[in-house]
Amino acid sequence: MLEARGWAAFDSRSPMRPFPIQRREPGGRDVLIDILFCGICHSDLHQVRNEWAGTKYPIVAGHEIVGRAAKVGAAVTKVKAGDTVGVGCFVGSCGQCEACRRGLENYCEKGAVATYNSVDADGQPTYGGYSNRIVVDEKFILRVQAKEKLESVAPLLCAGVTTWSPLRRWKVGKGHRVAVLGLGGLGHMAVKLAAALGAEVTLFSSSPSKEKDARRLGAHDFVATKDARKLGPRFDFILDTVSAPHDLNALAGTLRLDGTLIMLGASPEPMPLHPFALIMKRRSIAGSLVGGIPETQEVLDFCADKGIAADVETIAAKDIDRAYDRMLKGDVRYRFSIDASTI
């Protein structure tokens, strides 16, 4: 076993603290990665604080990982030692079900192995990117073209692909009107990516102070959330990134004929939606969960080619708890990225 260092939560309320991790020795298809940066996702907070239930402590969160390949197994062909690589939300799947065969490992019918708070094929708990090193099967390794500002690349492994996947699934591009609800970690990437694909982008936000930033990020228009009901049918797609209860009926009312409301944010509470909000314009409501390995590689390559990255604030590991509290207050523009050298 390999010795590693992590930053772990031991219950839902106590501050996180250092935690020694035992990583497996790299096998023939494994890559040992020295982690450089790891983004902080809102789902990290949910799981660390057991808000979704099912958290297994101690938990080492983090699934927006960028690092260097330190050692590769003899059968590895995707990367070589010294390459810049990434790891996203999943580190294993059955590889045989229909979803896996389609490159949608995130929807594995037997259950994908999450990068943290999961159990691997050997029955061992998975520990994530709030760590200094990790061992991952090459199938779940991503190639990273970028060589600089890697702290800003890390969030693409979750926030990037989570917003990219529905944009590609619904073939969003020039001629489409897209609304994004919420300008946080997911929302700011949704604005950047939808605009880069050629769509006309509007940001919905309850914070008027975010209008200037929304336009800087690529939004063509800004609408206060409270004014949604005044708009009438306008959008082809809405990417809903808000992870708190809100008015779905008002949102749905802004969709045009055959428009689709795509849920990305995970509210801990159910939200009512009246059938007529969908029936009258043949509207649809859908959900989307991150993306598979091909889509993740695609968004990394697209962002590298277009010069797109997340807006981040880099922090030390000792400040993770404070970052969680600030995230809940909306006090980050727009993602925290942990410097793994501080773990």
SERO-4910 file (N, C-alpha, C, O; in steps of 0.05 Angstrom, whole numbers):
BEGIN
 pado doro    nc1    nc2    nc3   cac1   cac2   cac3    cc1    cc2    cc3    oc1    oc2    oc3
  Met    A     17    -24      0      0      0      0     17     25      0     40     25     11
  Leu    A      7     46    -12     21     72    -13     10     91      8    -14     92     12
  Glu    A     28    105     21     20    125     40     12    151     26     25    159      7
  Ala    A    -10    163     34    -19    188     24    -30    205     46    -36    194     68
  Arg    A    -34    231     41    -46    249     61    -72    259     50    -74    266     27
  Gly    A    -92    261     67   -117    272     60   -127    292     80   -115    296    101
  Trp    A   -149    306     74   -162    324     92   -190    314     94   -206    315     75
  Ala    A   -198    304    118   -222    289    121   -241    301    141   -234    316    159
  Ala    A   -267    294    137   -288    300    157   -294    274    171   -295    252    159
  Phe    A   -297    275    198   -301    251    214   -330    249    224   -338    229    235
  Asp    A   -345    270    221   -373    270    226   -385    295    212   -370    309    198
  Ser    A   -411    299    214   -424    320    199   -420    348    209   -427    368    196
  Arg    A   -409    351    233   -407    378    246   -379    387    253   -374    411    253
  Ser    A   -361    368    259   -335    376    268   -318    387    245   -322    379    222
  Pro    A   -299    404    251   -281    414    230   -265    391    217   -259    371    231
  Met    A   -258    394    192   -242    374    179   -213    376    189   -204    397    198
  Arg    A   -199    354    186   -171    354    196   -155    333    179   -167    317    165
  Pro    A   -128    334    182   -111    315    167   -118    286    173   -126    279    195
  Phe    A   -114    269    152   -121    241    154   -103    224    137   -101    229    113
  Pro    A    -88    205    148    -71    188    132    -87    168    115   -106    156    126
  Ile    A    -80    166     90    -95    148     71    -76    126     61    -53    131     56
  Gln    A    -88    103     59    -73     80     46    -84     78     17   -107     70     13
  Arg    A    -68     84     -2    -75     80    -30    -63     53    -40    -42     44    -30
  Arg    A    -77     40    -59    -67     15    -69    -42     19    -86    -39     41    -98
  Glu    A    -25     -1    -87     -2      0   -105    -13      0   -134    -31    -16   -140
  Pro    A     -2     16   -152    -12     17   -179     -9    -10   -193     12    -22   -193
  Gly    A    -31    -20   -205    -30    -44   -221    -23    -38   -250    -15    -15   -256
  Gly    A    -26    -57   -267    -17    -54   -295    -32    -33   -310    -21    -20   -328
  Arg    A    -58    -28   -303    -74     -8   -317    -78     18   -300    -95     34   -307
  Asp    A    -63     20   -278    -67     43   -260    -47     65   -266    -26     61   -277
  Val    A    -56     89   -257    -39    113   -258    -38    125   -229    -58    130   -217
  Leu    A    -14    129   -219    -10    143   -194     -7    172   -201     10    180   -216
  Ile    A    -24    189   -188    -24    217   -194    -16    233   -169    -27    229   -147
  Asp    A      3    251   -173      9    271   -153    -10    294   -157     -8    308   -177
  Ile    A    -29    298   -138    -49    319   -142    -38    347   -138    -22    352   -120
  Leu    A    -45    365   -156    -37    392   -154    -59    410   -144    -55    426   -125
  Phe    A    -83    407   -155   -106    423   -146   -132    406   -146   -134    387   -162
  Cys    A   -150    413   -129   -176    400   -128   -198    421   -123   -197    435   -103
  Gly    A   -217    423   -141   -239    441   -138   -258    432   -116   -259    409   -109
  Ile    A   -272    451   -105   -293    445    -85   -320    448    -98   -328    469   -107
  Cys    A   -335    426    -98   -361    425   -110   -382    427    -88   -377    419    -65
  His    A   -406    438    -95   -427    439    -74   -435    411    -65   -443    408    -42
  Ser    A   -432    391    -82   -439    364    -73   -419    354    -52   -426    337    -36
  Asp    A   -395    365    -52   -376    358    -30   -388    366     -3   -388    351     16
  Leu    A   -398    391     -2   -410    401     23   -434    383     31   -436    376     54
  His    A   -451    377     11   -475    361     18   -466    334     30   -478    325     50
  Gln    A   -446    322     19   -438    295     29   -422    297     55   -426    281     73
  Val    A   -404    316     57   -389    319     81   -407    324    105   -403    314    127
  Arg    A   -428    340    101   -447    346    122   -471    327    123   -491    332    137
  Asn    A   -470    306    107   -490    284    107   -518    295    101   -538    285    111
  Glu    A   -519    315     83   -545    327     76   -561    309     57   -585    312     54
  Trp    A   -547    291     43   -561    272     25   -564    245     39   -575    226     27
  Ala    A   -554    243     63   -554    217     78   -535    197     64   -529    200     41
  Gly    A   -527    177     79   -510    156     68   -480    162     68   -465    147     57
  Thr    A   -472    184     81   -443    190     83   -429    170    101   -439    164    123
  Lys    A   -406    160     91   -390    141    107   -365    156    117   -349    165    101
  Tyr    A   -363    158    143   -340    173    155   -318    153    162   -324    131    170
  Pro    A   -293    163    161   -284    189    152   -287    191    121   -284    172    106
  Ile    A   -293    216    112   -297    221     84   -276    241     75   -272    262     87
  Val    A   -262    234     53   -243    252     40   -257    259     13   -257    243     -6
  Ala    A   -267    283     12   -283    291    -12   -265    300    -35   -240    299    -33
  Gly    A   -277    310    -56   -262    321    -79   -263    304   -104   -252    282   -104
  His    A   -275    315   -125   -276    301   -151   -271    319   -174   -280    315   -196
  Glu    A   -256    341   -169   -247    359   -190   -216    360   -188   -205    380   -178
  Ile    A   -203    339   -198   -175    335   -192   -158    340   -217   -163    329   -238
  Val    A   -137    355   -213   -116    358   -234    -89    353   -221    -83    363   -199
  Gly    A    -72    337   -235    -46    331   -224    -27    321   -245    -33    324   -269
  Arg    A     -5    310   -236     15    299   -255     16    268   -251     15    258   -229
  Ala    A     18    255   -273     21    226   -273     49    219   -262     69    225   -276
  Ala    A     51    208   -238     77    202   -226     87    175   -234    111    171   -237
  Lys    A     69    156   -238     76    129   -245     53    116   -261     30    119   -253
  Val    A     60    102   -282     39     89   -298     45     59   -299     68     51   -301
  Gly    A     23     43   -299     26     14   -301     36      6   -329     34     21   -348
  Ala    A     45    -19   -330     57    -29   -355     37    -30   -378     45    -29   -401
  Ala    A     11    -33   -372     -9    -35   -393    -22     -9   -400    -40     -8   -417
  Val    A    -14     13   -388    -26     39   -393    -17     50   -419      7     51   -425
  Thr    A    -36     60   -435    -29     71   -462    -39    100   -464    -30    114   -482
  Lys    A    -58    108   -447    -70    135   -450    -52    158   -443    -52    178   -456
  Val    A    -35    154   -422    -17    175   -413      9    163   -405     13    139   -403
  Lys    A     29    181   -402     55    172   -393     63    188   -368     51    209   -363
  Ala    A     83    179   -354     93    193   -330    101    222   -338    114    226   -358
  Gly    A     92    241   -321     98    269   -326     76    284   -339     76    309   -339
  Asp    A     56    269   -351     34    283   -364     16    296   -343     13    288   -321
  Thr    A      3    318   -352    -17    331   -336    -44    316   -340    -52    313   -363
  Val    A    -57    308   -319    -81    292   -321   -102    301   -302    -97    317   -284
  Gly    A   -127    291   -307   -149    298   -290   -165    274   -282   -164    253   -295
  Val    A   -179    276   -260   -198    256   -250   -224    270   -242   -223    290   -228
  Gly    A   -246    259   -251   -272    272   -245   -287    257   -224   -276    248   -204
  Cys    A   -313    254   -229   -331    245   -208   -331    214   -204   -341    205   -183
  Phe    A   -321    199   -223   -322    170   -222   -295    157   -228   -280    167   -244
  Val    A   -290    136   -213   -264    122   -217   -269     92   -224   -250     76   -223
  Gly    A   -294     85   -229   -299     57   -236   -328     53   -245   -346     69   -238
  Ser    A   -333     33   -262   -360     25   -270   -358     -3   -280   -336    -14   -283
  Cys    A   -381    -15   -286   -380    -43   -295   -368    -47   -322   -356    -68   -328
  Gly    A   -370    -26   -339   -358    -28   -366   -373    -45   -386   -365    -48   -409
  Gln    A   -395    -57   -377   -409    -77   -394   -438    -69   -400   -449    -78   -421
  Cys    A   -451    -54   -383   -479    -47   -388   -482    -28   -411   -462    -18   -422
  Glu    A   -507    -23   -420   -511     -6   -443   -500     22   -439   -488     33   -457
  Ala    A   -504     33   -415   -494     60   -409   -464     61   -412   -453     79   -425
  Cys    A   -450     42   -400   -421     42   -402   -411     39   -430   -392     51   -438
  Arg    A   -425     22   -446   -417     17   -473   -420     42   -490   -407     46   -510
  Arg    A   -439     60   -482   -443     85   -496   -426    108   -486   -428    130   -494
  Gly    A   -407    102   -467   -390    122   -456   -404    140   -436   -396    163   -431
  Leu    A   -425    129   -424   -440    143   -403   -437    128   -377   -456    120   -364
  Glu    A   -412    126   -369   -406    111   -344   -419    123   -319   -424    109   -300
  Asn    A   -426    149   -321   -440    162   -298   -467    150   -293   -478    153   -272
  Tyr    A   -479    137   -314   -505    124   -311   -503     93   -310   -522     79   -316
  Cys    A   -480     83   -302   -475     54   -301   -498     40   -287   -506     48   -265
  Glu    A   -509     19   -300   -533      6   -289   -527    -10   -264   -545    -15   -248
  Lys    A   -502    -16   -260   -494    -31   -235   -483    -12   -214   -476    -20   -192
  Gly    A   -482     14   -221   -473     34   -202   -443     41   -206   -426     24   -201
  Ala    A   -438     65   -215   -411     74   -219   -397     77   -192   -410     81   -171
  Val    A   -371     74   -191   -355     78   -167   -348    107   -165   -332    117   -181
  Ala    A   -359    121   -146   -353    149   -143   -325    154   -133   -314    136   -119
  Thr    A   -314    176   -139   -286    183   -132   -282    184   -102   -260    179    -91
  Tyr    A   -304    190    -87   -303    188    -58   -330    180    -47   -350    181    -61
  Asn    A   -330    171    -22   -354    162     -8   -368    139    -23   -392    137    -25
  Ser    A   -351    122    -34   -361     98    -49   -343     75    -41   -326     77    -24
  Val    A   -348     52    -54   -332     28    -49   -321     18    -75   -337     15    -94
  Asp    A   -296     12    -77   -284      3   -102   -288    -27   -106   -300    -41    -90
  Ala    A   -277    -37   -128   -280    -66   -135   -268    -85   -114   -276   -108   -113
  Asp    A   -249    -75    -99   -237    -91    -78   -251    -89    -51   -243   -100    -31
  Gly    A   -274    -74    -51   -288    -70    -26   -277    -49     -8   -285    -47     16
  Gln    A   -258    -33    -18   -246    -12     -2   -259     15     -6   -269     21    -28
  Pro    A   -261     32     15   -273     58     11   -256     75     -8   -231     74     -8
  Thr    A   -269     92    -24   -255    110    -41   -252    137    -27   -270    147    -14
  Tyr    A   -228    148    -30   -222    174    -18   -214    193    -41   -199    185    -59
  Gly    A   -225    217    -41   -223    235    -63   -199    254    -64   -178    248    -53
  Gly    A   -203    276    -77   -181    294    -85   -172    314    -64   -153    329    -69
  Tyr    A   -185    314    -40   -174    331    -18   -150    314     -7   -150    306     16
  Ser    A   -131    310    -24   -109    292    -18    -84    300    -35    -86    316    -53
  Asn    A    -62    288    -28    -37    295    -43    -31    275    -66    -15    281    -83
  Arg    A    -44    251    -66    -40    232    -87    -63    213    -89    -78    209    -69
  Ile    A    -67    201   -112    -89    182   -117    -81    163   -138    -65    169   -156
  Val    A    -92    139   -137    -87    118   -157   -113    112   -171   -134    106   -159
  Val    A   -113    114   -198   -138    111   -214   -133     94   -239   -112     96   -251
  Asp    A   -152     77   -245   -151     61   -270   -150     81   -294   -164    101   -294
  Glu    A   -133     74   -314   -129     93   -336   -155    100   -351   -157    121   -364
  Lys    A   -175     82   -350   -200     87   -365   -213    112   -354   -229    125   -368
  Phe    A   -208    119   -329   -221    142   -316   -202    165   -313   -207    184   -298
  Ile    A   -180    164   -328   -161    186   -328   -167    204   -352   -174    194   -374
  Leu    A   -166    230   -348   -170    250   -370   -144    263   -377   -127    269   -359
  Arg    A   -140    269   -402   -116    284   -411   -121    314   -409   -142    323   -418
  Val    A   -103    328   -398   -106    357   -395    -85    371   -412    -61    369   -408
  Gln    A    -95    387   -432    -77    401   -450    -64    425   -436    -41    432   -441
  Ala    A    -80    439   -419    -71    463   -407    -46    458   -390    -43    437   -377
  Lys    A    -28    477   -390     -3    475   -374     -1    496   -352     15    493   -334
  Glu    A    -18    516   -354    -18    538   -335    -45    541   -322    -65    532   -333
  Lys    A    -46    555   -300    -71    560   -285    -87    535   -281   -111    534   -286
  Leu    A    -74    514   -273    -87    488   -270   -108    489   -247   -127    473   -247
  Glu    A   -105    508   -229   -126    511   -208   -153    518   -220   -174    512   -209
  Ser    A   -152    532   -244   -176    540   -257   -187    518   -276   -210    519   -284
  Val    A   -170    499   -282   -178    476   -299   -193    455   -282   -211    442   -292
  Ala    A   -184    452   -257   -196    431   -240   -226    430   -240   -238    409   -243
  Pro    A   -240    453   -237   -270    452   -236   -283    442   -262   -306    435   -261
  Leu    A   -268    441   -284   -280    431   -308   -287    401   -306   -304    391   -320
  Leu    A   -274    387   -287   -278    359   -283   -305    352   -272   -314    330   -273
  Cys    A   -319    373   -260   -347    368   -251   -364    391   -261   -383    387   -276
  Ala    A   -359    416   -252   -376    438   -260   -376    442   -290   -397    448   -302
  Gly    A   -353    437   -302   -352    440   -332   -368    419   -346   -385    425   -363
  Val    A   -363    393   -340   -377    372   -354   -407    371   -346   -423    362   -363
  Thr    A   -414    378   -322   -442    378   -314   -458    397   -331   -482    391   -336
  Thr    A   -447    419   -339   -462    438   -356   -458    432   -385   -475    437   -402
  Trp    A   -435    421   -392   -429    414   -420   -447    391   -430   -457    392   -452
  Ser    A   -450    371   -413   -465    347   -421   -493    353   -432   -500    344   -453
  Pro    A   -510    369   -418   -536    375   -429   -535    393   -453   -551    391   -471
  Leu    A   -515    411   -454   -512    428   -478   -507    411   -503   -518    417   -524
  Arg    A   -492    390   -500   -486    372   -522   -509    353   -527   -515    347   -550
  Arg    A   -521    343   -506   -544    324   -508   -566    337   -524   -579    323   -541
  Trp    A   -572    363   -520   -594    376   -534   -583    393   -557   -598    409   -569
  Lys    A   -558    389   -564   -546    401   -588   -551    432   -589   -559    443   -609
  Val    A   -545    444   -566   -548    473   -564   -527    487   -580   -503    480   -580
  Gly    A   -535    508   -594   -516    523   -610   -529    549   -621   -548    559   -610
  Lys    A   -518    558   -643   -527    583   -656   -556    581   -663   -566    561   -674
  Gly    A   -571    602   -656   -600    603   -661   -617    595   -637   -641    599   -637
  His    A   -604    584   -616   -619    577   -592   -618    599   -571   -598    614   -569
  Arg    A   -639    602   -557   -640    620   -534   -638    603   -508   -655    585   -504
  Val    A   -618    608   -492   -613    592   -468   -613    610   -444   -601    631   -444
  Ala    A   -628    602   -424   -627    616   -398   -612    599   -378   -614    574   -378
  Val    A   -597    611   -360   -583    598   -339   -593    609   -313   -592    633   -308
  Leu    A   -603    592   -295   -612    601   -269   -590    597   -248   -581    575   -243
  Gly    A   -581    619   -237   -560    618   -216   -532    622   -227   -524    610   -247
  Leu    A   -517    640   -215   -490    646   -223   -471    637   -201   -459    654   -188
  Gly    A   -468    611   -199   -449    599   -180   -428    583   -195   -421    589   -217
  Gly    A   -419    561   -182   -399    544   -194   -408    532   -220   -394    533   -240
  Leu    A   -433    521   -220   -444    510   -245   -453    532   -264   -447    531   -287
  Gly    A   -467    552   -253   -479    572   -270   -459    588   -286   -463    594   -309
  His    A   -436    595   -274   -417    611   -289   -404    595   -312   -397    606   -332
  Met    A   -401    568   -308   -391    552   -330   -413    548   -351   -406    548   -375
  Ala    A   -438    546   -343   -460    544   -363   -461    568   -381   -465    566   -405
  Val    A   -458    592   -369   -458    617   -385   -434    616   -405   -438    622   -429
  Lys    A   -411    610   -395   -387    610   -413   -390    590   -436   -385    597   -459
  Leu    A   -399    566   -429   -400    545   -449   -422    549   -469   -418    546   -493
  Ala    A   -446    557   -460   -468    562   -478   -462    585   -497   -468    583   -521
  Ala    A   -449    606   -487   -442    628   -504   -421    620   -524   -422    628   -548
  Ala    A   -401    604   -516   -380    594   -534   -391    577   -556   -379    575   -578
  Leu    A   -413    563   -551   -426    546   -571   -444    562   -590   -455    551   -609
  Gly    A   -447    588   -585   -461    606   -603   -489    612   -595   -503    626   -610
  Ala    A   -499    603   -572   -526    608   -563   -528    637   -553   -509    649   -544
  Glu    A   -553    647   -553   -559    672   -540   -566    666   -511   -585    651   -505
  Val    A   -550    677   -492   -552    669   -464   -563    691   -446   -554    714   -448
  Thr    A   -582    683   -430   -593    701   -409   -588    689   -382   -592    666   -378
  Leu    A   -580    706   -363   -576    696   -336   -600    705   -319   -607    728   -319
  Phe    A   -612    686   -305   -631    691   -284   -617    691   -257   -602    672   -251
  Ser    A   -620    712   -241   -607    713   -215   -624    730   -196   -637    749   -205
  Ser    A   -623    723   -171   -637    739   -150   -619    761   -140   -627    777   -123
  Ser    A   -594    762   -150   -574    782   -141   -568    802   -164   -552    795   -182
  Pro    A   -581    826   -164   -575    845   -185   -546    852   -188   -537    860   -209
  Ser    A   -531    849   -166   -502    856   -167   -486    838   -185   -464    844   -192
  Lys    A   -499    816   -194   -484    797   -211   -487    803   -241   -476    789   -258
  Glu    A   -503    823   -247   -507    829   -276   -481    835   -290   -476    825   -312
  Lys    A   -465    852   -279   -440    859   -292   -422    835   -297   -411    832   -319
  Asp    A   -420    817   -277   -404    793   -280   -416    774   -301   -402    762   -317
  Ala    A   -443    772   -301   -456    755   -320   -449    763   -349   -443    746   -366
  Arg    A   -449    788   -354   -443    798   -381   -413    794   -387   -406    788   -410
  Arg    A   -396    798   -367   -367    792   -371   -362    763   -379   -345    757   -395
  Leu    A   -378    745   -367   -375    717   -372   -386    708   -399   -381    686   -408
  Gly    A   -402    725   -411   -413    719   -438   -443    721   -440   -453    717   -462
  Ala    A   -458    727   -419   -487    730   -421   -494    754   -437   -481    775   -435
  His    A   -515    751   -454   -524    773   -470   -546    789   -456   -552    812   -464
  Asp    A   -559    777   -436   -580    791   -421   -580    782   -393   -569    761   -386
  Phe    A   -593    797   -376   -595    791   -347   -624    797   -339   -635    818   -345
  Val    A   -636    778   -324   -663    781   -314   -664    774   -284   -654    753   -276
  Ala    A   -676    791   -268   -680    785   -240   -700    762   -238   -720    762   -252
  Thr    A   -694    743   -221   -710    719   -219   -739    726   -213   -758    713   -223
  Lys    A   -743    746   -196   -771    754   -188   -787    764   -212   -812    765   -210
  Asp    A   -774    771   -234   -788    781   -258   -793    760   -279   -802    766   -301
  Ala    A   -787    735   -272   -790    713   -292   -818    711   -303   -822    707   -327
  Arg    A   -838    714   -286   -866    711   -295   -874    733   -315   -894    729   -329
  Lys    A   -860    755   -316   -867    776   -334   -857    772   -363   -865    786   -381
  Leu    A   -839    752   -366   -826    749   -392   -843    737   -414   -843    746   -437
  Gly    A   -859    717   -406   -873    701   -426   -854    682   -440   -830    681   -434
  Pro    A   -864    666   -458   -847    645   -471   -824    658   -487   -829    674   -505
  Arg    A   -800    650   -481   -777    662   -495   -754    642   -501   -742    644   -522
  Phe    A   -750    623   -483   -725    607   -485   -730    578   -496   -752    567   -492
  Asp    A   -710    568   -509   -710    541   -519   -702    522   -496   -712    499   -494
  Phe    A   -683    531   -480   -673    514   -458   -667    531   -434   -659    554   -436
  Ile    A   -671    519   -411   -663    531   -385   -645    511   -371   -653    488   -367
  Leu    A   -621    520   -363   -604    504   -346   -608    514   -317   -599    536   -311
  Asp    A   -620    497   -301   -626    504   -273   -604    494   -255   -603    469   -251
  Thr    A   -587    511   -245   -564    503   -230   -568    507   -200   -549    503   -184
  Val    A   -591    516   -191   -595    524   -163   -602    499   -146   -619    483   -154
  Ser    A   -588    496   -124   -591    473   -107   -607    479    -82   -602    468    -60
  Ala    A   -626    497    -85   -645    504    -63   -673    506    -75   -675    510    -99
  Pro    A   -693    504    -58   -721    506    -69   -726    532    -83   -717    553    -74
  His    A   -741    531   -106   -748    555   -120   -772    550   -138   -782    527   -139
  Asp    A   -782    570   -151   -807    569   -166   -803    557   -194   -795    572   -212
  Leu    A   -809    532   -197   -806    519   -223   -828    527   -243   -823    528   -267
  Asn    A   -851    534   -233   -873    542   -250   -867    568   -265   -873    571   -288
  Ala    A   -855    587   -250   -847    612   -263   -826    608   -284   -827    620   -306
  Leu    A   -807    590   -278   -786    584   -298   -798    571   -323   -793    580   -345
  Ala    A   -814    550   -319   -826    536   -341   -842    554   -359   -843    550   -383
  Gly    A   -854    575   -348   -870    593   -363   -854    610   -383   -865    623   -400
  Thr    A   -828    610   -380   -811    626   -398   -801    609   -422   -786    619   -439
  Leu    A   -809    583   -423   -801    566   -445   -819    568   -468   -844    571   -465
  Arg    A   -808    568   -492   -823    568   -517   -835    541   -522   -831    522   -507
  Leu    A   -850    538   -544   -860    513   -553   -838    492   -555   -817    497   -567
  Asp    A   -842    469   -542   -822    447   -542   -796    454   -526   -776    441   -529
  Gly    A   -798    475   -510   -774    482   -494   -770    461   -471   -788    447   -463
  Thr    A   -745    461   -461   -737    441   -441   -724    455   -417   -705    470   -420
  Leu    A   -734    448   -393   -722    457   -368   -705    434   -358   -714    412   -353
  Ile    A   -679    439   -356   -659    418   -349   -649    423   -321   -636    443   -315
  Met    A   -654    404   -304   -647    406   -276   -618    396   -271   -612    373   -277
  Leu    A   -601    414   -261   -574    407   -254   -569    409   -224   -554    394   -213
  Gly    A   -581    430   -212   -578    434   -184   -596    413   -169   -617    406   -179
  Ala    A   -586    405   -146   -601    384   -131   -612    396   -105   -598    396    -84
  Ser    A   -636    405   -106   -649    415    -82   -654    393    -62   -662    371    -70
  Pro    A   -649    397    -36   -654    376    -16   -684    372    -11   -691    353      3
  Glu    A   -700    390    -21   -729    389    -17   -744    387    -43   -735    399    -63
  Pro    A   -767    373    -44   -783    372    -69   -794    399    -76   -798    416    -58
  Met    A   -798    404   -102   -809    429   -111   -834    424   -129   -832    407   -147
  Pro    A   -856    437   -124   -880    432   -139   -879    443   -168   -867    464   -172
  Leu    A   -891    428   -187   -893    437   -214   -920    430   -225   -928    406   -226
  His    A   -936    450   -232   -964    445   -241   -963    433   -270   -948    443   -287
  Pro    A   -979    413   -275   -979    400   -302   -983    420   -324   -971    418   -346
  Phe    A  -1000    441   -320  -1006    460   -341   -981    476   -349   -980    487   -371
  Ala    A   -961    478   -331   -937    492   -338   -922    478   -361   -907    491   -375
  Leu    A   -927    452   -364   -915    437   -385   -934    433   -409   -926    435   -432
  Ile    A   -959    427   -402   -978    419   -423   -983    440   -444   -985    434   -468
  Met    A   -986    465   -436   -995    486   -454   -975    492   -477   -984    502   -498
  Lys    A   -950    486   -473   -930    491   -495   -914    466   -501   -892    468   -512
  Arg    A   -925    443   -494   -911    418   -499   -882    419   -488   -863    409   -501
  Arg    A   -879    431   -465   -853    434   -453   -845    408   -439   -861    391   -434
  Ser    A   -819    406   -434   -808    382   -421   -791    391   -397   -780    413   -397
  Ile    A   -788    373   -378   -770    377   -356   -752    352   -355   -761    330   -357
  Ala    A   -726    357   -353   -707    335   -354   -685    339   -332   -683    361   -321
  Gly    A   -670    318   -327   -647    320   -309   -622    311   -323   -624    298   -343
  Ser    A   -599    319   -312   -574    311   -324   -553    308   -302   -551    326   -285
  Leu    A   -539    286   -302   -519    280   -281   -491    281   -293   -484    263   -309
  Val    A   -475    300   -286   -447    303   -296   -445    293   -324   -461    301   -341
  Gly    A   -425    276   -330   -422    266   -357   -403    242   -356   -389    238   -337
  Gly    A   -402    227   -378   -384    204   -380   -356    213   -387   -351    236   -391
  Ile    A   -338    193   -389   -310    199   -395   -307    213   -422   -293    233   -424
  Pro    A   -320    204   -444   -317    218   -470   -326    247   -469   -312    264   -480
  Glu    A   -348    252   -456   -358    280   -454   -339    297   -437   -334    320   -442
  Thr    A   -328    285   -416   -309    300   -399   -284    307   -414   -274    329   -412
  Gln    A   -273    288   -430   -250    294   -447   -257    315   -467   -241    333   -473
  Glu    A   -281    314   -478   -290    333   -498   -291    361   -487   -281    380   -500
  Val    A   -302    365   -463   -303    392   -452   -275    402   -444   -270    426   -447
  Leu    A   -258    385   -435   -230    393   -429   -217    403   -454   -203    424   -454
  Asp    A   -220    388   -476   -207    396   -501   -220    422   -513   -206    439   -523
  Phe    A   -247    424   -511   -260    448   -521   -251    472   -506   -245    493   -518
  Cys    A   -250    470   -479   -241    493   -463   -212    501   -468   -206    524   -469
  Ala    A   -195    481   -472   -167    487   -478   -165    502   -505   -150    521   -508
  Asp    A   -181    493   -525   -180    506   -551   -191    534   -551   -182    551   -565
  Lys    A   -212    538   -534   -225    564   -533   -214    583   -511   -223    606   -509
  Gly    A   -195    573   -495   -184    589   -474   -204    593   -451   -204    615   -438
  Ile    A   -221    573   -446   -241    576   -425   -232    561   -400   -222    538   -402
  Ala    A   -236    572   -377   -230    559   -351   -249    571   -330   -263    590   -336
  Ala    A   -250    558   -307   -267    568   -286   -255    592   -273   -230    596   -273
  Asp    A   -271    609   -261   -262    631   -244   -259    620   -216   -278    610   -204
  Val    A   -235    621   -205   -230    607   -180   -216    626   -160   -204    646   -167
  Glu    A   -219    618   -135   -203    629   -113   -188    605   -101   -201    586    -91
  Thr    A   -162    606   -101   -146    584    -91   -142    586    -61   -136    608    -51
  Ile    A   -146    564    -47   -144    564    -18   -126    541     -8   -119    523    -23
  Ala    A   -118    543     17   -103    522     30   -123    502     43   -146    509     48
  Ala    A   -115    477     47   -132    457     58   -144    465     85   -167    458     91
  Lys    A   -129    479    101   -139    487    128   -163    505    126   -177    510    146
  Asp    A   -168    516    102   -190    535     99   -215    523     86   -233    538     79
  Ile    A   -216    497     84   -239    484     70   -265    490     85   -285    497     72
  Asp    A   -265    486    111   -290    491    126   -300    520    122   -324    524    119
  Arg    A   -281    538    123   -289    566    119   -299    570     91   -318    586     86
  Ala    A   -287    557     72   -297    558     44   -325    548     41   -341    559     26
  Tyr    A   -331    526     55   -359    515     55   -378    536     65   -399    541     52
  Asp    A   -372    549     87   -390    569     98   -393    593     79   -415    603     76
  Arg    A   -372    601     66   -373    623     47   -389    615     22   -404    631     11
  Met    A   -386    590     14   -401    580     -9   -431    581     -4   -446    589    -22
  Leu    A   -439    574     20   -468    576     27   -478    604     26   -502    609     22
  Lys    A   -461    623     31   -469    652     31   -466    664      3   -472    688     -1
  Gly    A   -457    648    -16   -452    659    -43   -427    676    -45   -425    692    -63
  Asp    A   -409    673    -26   -386    690    -24   -362    677    -38   -341    673    -25
  Val    A   -365    671    -63   -342    661    -79   -349    667   -108   -371    663   -117
  Arg    A   -329    676   -123   -332    681   -152   -311    664   -167   -289    674   -172
  Tyr    A   -318    639   -176   -343    625   -171   -338    596   -162   -357    581   -159
  Arg    A   -313    590   -157   -306    563   -148   -281    565   -131   -263    581   -137
  Phe    A   -280    549   -110   -256    547    -94   -239    524   -105   -250    504   -114
  Ser    A   -213    528   -105   -195    507   -114   -173    504    -93   -160    523    -85
  Ile    A   -170    479    -84   -151    473    -62   -123    468    -73   -120    452    -92
  Asp    A   -103    482    -63    -76    477    -69    -67    452    -54    -63    453    -29
  Ala    A    -63    430    -68    -57    404    -55    -30    404    -40    -26    386    -24
  Ser    A    -13    423    -46     13    424    -32      9    432     -3     28    429     13
  Thr    A    -15    442      4    -20    450     32    -32    428     48    -38    432     72
  Ile    A    -37    405     37    -49    382     51    -28    367     67    -35    348     81
***
